[in-house]
Amino acid sequence: MTDTPAALVEAPRRGRPRGSYAKTEARRQEILTAAFQVFAASGYRAGSLKDVADKVGLTQAGLLHHFPSKEALLEAVLTLRDEESVDRLGTADAKGMDLLRGMVELTRYNTTIPGLVSLYCVLSAEATDPEHPAHQYFLRRYTWVRDTISGAFAEVGRQGRLRPGVAPLAATRQLIALMDGLQVQWLLDNTSVDMPAEVVGFLEVVTTEKF
């Protein structure tokens, strides 16, 4: 879930009208939508809180009532992106071949959300700077992604469905690089590449399965 302030979570128990709470949550979602649009278009550093506030008809002070800082807003946007991907695809507990098939579905889903794909590409490039507020997030995310996918490839290998000579960690790095590179090409010209087909092609080269 997004990082909801404790005061808002507890408010209904103190008698705050549920309608008011619902409006607050709806406003937070509007702000998150505006923030990912601004950050995707301009990057985190160039995209300002004023830009986000203007999109939803708030002052900067009004925006900071919902998110205490620009860093907190960025974290909420990134967290929301990850949660939506996992929830939509049901890959949270997937392992082995099921997880690899989930990666194909994730790629297919990404073709329907160009704004979020753009946000990820822009921020991941910016975040190579150790001083960027999303630097640690992307370090943790890539570590988790590598561990998760390499575990899937290792499981597929134990089942005898990984082609001879394919190392799980190497296949993992190649798949991540492929998906990230495809996203950039697709954003530049979405007619130039079929991202799901390319991912399927790679998986069918390194495994004995059809996708």
TARABEL-V636393 format. One record per pair of residues at least 24 apart in sequence whose C-alpha atoms are under 7 Angstrom apart, sorted by the first residue. I is the first residue (numbers start at 0). J is the second residue. D is the distance in whole Angstrom. If there is no record, write none. Layout:
{{I J D} {I J D}}
This chain:
{{0 79 7} {1 75 5} {1 78 6} {1 79 6} {2 75 6} {27 65 6} {29 55 7} {30 55 7} {31 76 6} {35 76 6} {35 115 7} {35 118 6} {36 114 7} {38 118 6} {39 114 6} {39 117 5} {39 118 4} {39 121 6} {42 121 6} {42 122 6} {43 122 7} {70 132 6} {94 151 6} {95 151 4} {95 152 6} {95 154 5} {95 155 5} {96 151 7} {96 155 6} {98 151 6} {99 151 7} {100 210 7} {103 195 6} {103 198 6} {103 199 7} {106 194 6} {106 195 5} {107 195 5} {145 171 6} {160 206 6} {160 207 5} {160 208 7} {161 205 6} {161 206 4} {161 207 6} {162 205 6} {162 206 5} {162 207 6} {165 205 6}}
